[in-house]
Amino acid sequence: MENSYKIEGVTNDSQPIILKSGEKIVCRVSAPITEVFGNKSLLDFNNPNIELKGYVKVGGKDSPFGMAGNLEAFQ
């Protein structure tokens, strides 16, 4: 099994998600997995690879950041 399927979610630019230190959010996405693969057993849903990209305020200015890893890295 491997995760060759990619789901990308994007926030609305006019309503960005602004988190304070320690705050959490849950993002949910839906995808046409069965329509694309026909057999969802081809994918490993228990061990997804996750990549987050965004901006963080540093000294009053927005600086880009990124995080990537498996699900355990984000818990």
C-alpha positions in Angstrom: 0.0 0.0 0.0 1.1 3.5 -0.6 -0.6 6.9 -0.7 -0.3 8.1 -4.3 -3.5 10.1 -4.0 -3.3 13.7 -3.0 -6.0 15.9 -1.5 -5.4 19.6 -1.3 -7.5 22.0 0.8 -7.2 25.8 0.6 -8.7 28.4 2.9 -10.7 31.3 1.6 -8.2 34.2 1.2 -10.9 36.7 2.4 -11.4 34.7 5.6 -8.0 33.3 6.7 -7.7 31.0 9.7 -5.9 32.8 12.5 -4.7 30.7 15.4 -3.3 31.8 18.7 -0.5 29.8 20.4 -2.0 26.5 21.6 -5.2 26.7 19.6 -6.2 23.8 17.4 -8.4 23.4 14.3 -9.9 20.4 12.6 -9.9 20.4 8.8 -12.2 18.0 7.0 -12.1 17.2 3.3 -14.0 14.9 1.1 -12.7 13.2 -2.0 -14.0 11.0 -4.8 -11.8 8.1 -3.8 -14.0 5.3 -5.1 -14.6 7.1 -8.4 -10.9 7.6 -8.9 -9.5 4.3 -7.7 -12.5 2.0 -7.9 -11.0 0.1 -4.9 -10.2 2.1 -1.8 -8.2 -0.8 -0.4 -5.3 0.5 -2.6 -4.8 3.4 -0.2 -3.4 3.4 3.4 -6.0 5.5 5.3 -4.4 4.7 8.7 -1.0 6.3 7.8 -1.6 9.4 5.7 1.3 11.7 4.8 0.4 15.3 5.8 1.8 18.6 4.5 0.8 22.0 5.9 1.8 25.3 4.5 1.0 28.7 5.8 2.2 31.9 7.4 3.3 32.8 10.9 3.7 36.3 12.4 7.3 36.9 13.3 8.2 40.4 14.5 4.9 41.8 13.1 5.5 40.4 9.6 4.1 37.3 7.9 6.8 34.6 7.3 6.0 31.4 5.4 6.2 28.0 7.2 5.7 24.4 6.3 5.3 21.1 8.2 5.2 17.6 6.8 5.1 14.1 8.2 2.9 11.2 9.1 -0.2 11.5 11.3 1.7 10.8 14.5 3.8 13.9 14.0 0.7 16.1 14.2 -0.9 14.6 17.3 
